[in-house]
Amino acid sequence: MKLVVAIIKPFKLDEVREALTGLGIQGLTVSEVKGFGRQKGQTEIYRGAEYSVSFLPKVKVEVAVTDELSDSVVDAIQKAANTGRIGDGKIFVLDVVQTVRIRTGEQNGDAL
């Protein structure tokens, strides 16, 4: 099993969700996060004063999938989240050792 974690631009969330549901993904977790990479933040003007915003708003999407689905999920996220501009985000794929559905006690692939 794999945990696919994607950090994307917030306005791309609906497109990513639609791409994943098109693959049969039935559940995912979304968190609002802040961070920076090569974008290095941005400069804003507030009440006439210029200041630097070092962390930009992003969305973190997490989805646990079988090994067989992980490549398709990564491809779907990459295509749906791509704008071609700096700051599109990153995708991380991590190994999952064990999964347990709390309600039923099902484990691993059955728990997904």
C-alpha positions in Angstrom: 0.0 0.0 0.0 1.1 3.6 -0.6 0.2 7.0 0.8 0.2 9.6 -1.9 0.6 13.1 -0.5 0.2 16.1 -2.9 0.8 19.7 -2.1 -1.1 21.8 -4.7 -2.5 25.2 -5.4 -5.9 25.7 -3.7 -7.9 26.5 -6.8 -6.8 23.1 -8.3 -8.5 21.0 -5.6 -11.8 20.4 -7.4 -10.0 19.2 -10.5 -7.7 16.9 -8.5 -10.7 15.5 -6.6 -12.6 14.8 -9.9 -9.6 13.1 -11.4 -9.2 10.8 -8.4 -12.9 9.9 -8.2 -12.6 9.1 -11.9 -10.1 6.4 -10.9 -12.4 5.0 -8.3 -10.8 6.6 -5.3 -13.5 6.6 -2.6 -11.8 8.6 0.1 -9.2 11.2 0.6 -8.1 13.8 3.2 -7.6 17.5 2.5 -5.9 20.0 4.7 -5.2 23.7 4.3 -1.5 24.3 4.7 1.1 27.0 4.2 4.6 26.8 2.8 7.0 27.9 0.2 9.5 26.5 -2.2 11.0 28.1 -5.2 8.3 30.8 -5.2 10.0 32.2 -2.1 6.8 33.9 -1.0 5.5 37.2 -2.3 5.4 40.9 -1.5 2.1 42.5 -0.5 1.0 46.0 0.3 -1.3 46.5 3.3 -2.4 50.0 4.4 0.3 51.6 2.3 3.2 49.6 3.8 4.9 46.8 1.8 5.6 43.6 3.6 6.8 40.1 2.6 4.6 37.1 2.9 6.9 34.1 3.3 4.4 31.3 3.4 1.8 30.8 0.7 -1.5 29.0 1.1 -1.6 25.5 -0.3 -3.7 22.4 0.0 -2.5 19.0 1.0 -4.3 16.0 -0.4 -3.6 12.6 1.1 -4.9 9.3 -0.3 -4.0 5.8 0.6 -4.1 3.3 -2.3 -3.0 -0.1 -3.3 0.4 -0.5 -4.9 -1.3 -1.1 -8.3 -3.1 2.2 -8.2 -0.3 4.4 -7.0 1.2 5.3 -10.4 -2.3 6.1 -11.8 -3.1 8.3 -8.9 0.2 10.2 -9.2 -0.4 10.7 -13.0 -3.9 11.9 -12.4 -2.9 14.4 -9.7 0.0 15.7 -11.8 -2.2 16.3 -14.8 -5.1 17.8 -12.8 -2.9 20.1 -10.7 -0.5 21.3 -13.5 -0.7 25.0 -14.5 2.8 25.1 -16.0 3.8 27.8 -13.5 6.1 27.9 -10.6 4.4 26.8 -7.3 2.3 24.0 -8.8 3.4 21.8 -5.9 4.9 18.4 -5.2 3.7 14.8 -4.9 5.2 12.4 -2.4 4.6 8.6 -2.3 5.2 6.8 1.0 5.0 3.1 1.9 2.2 2.2 4.3 3.0 -0.7 6.6 -0.5 -1.3 8.0 -4.1 0.1 7.7 -7.0 -0.7 10.0 -10.6 0.4 9.6 -11.6 1.3 13.1 -15.3 0.5 12.7 -14.9 -3.1 11.4 -11.4 -4.1 12.2 -10.6 -4.8 8.5 -6.9 -4.5 7.7 -4.6 -3.4 4.9 -6.2 -3.6 1.4 -9.6 -4.4 2.8 -9.5 -1.3 5.0 -9.0 1.0 2.0 
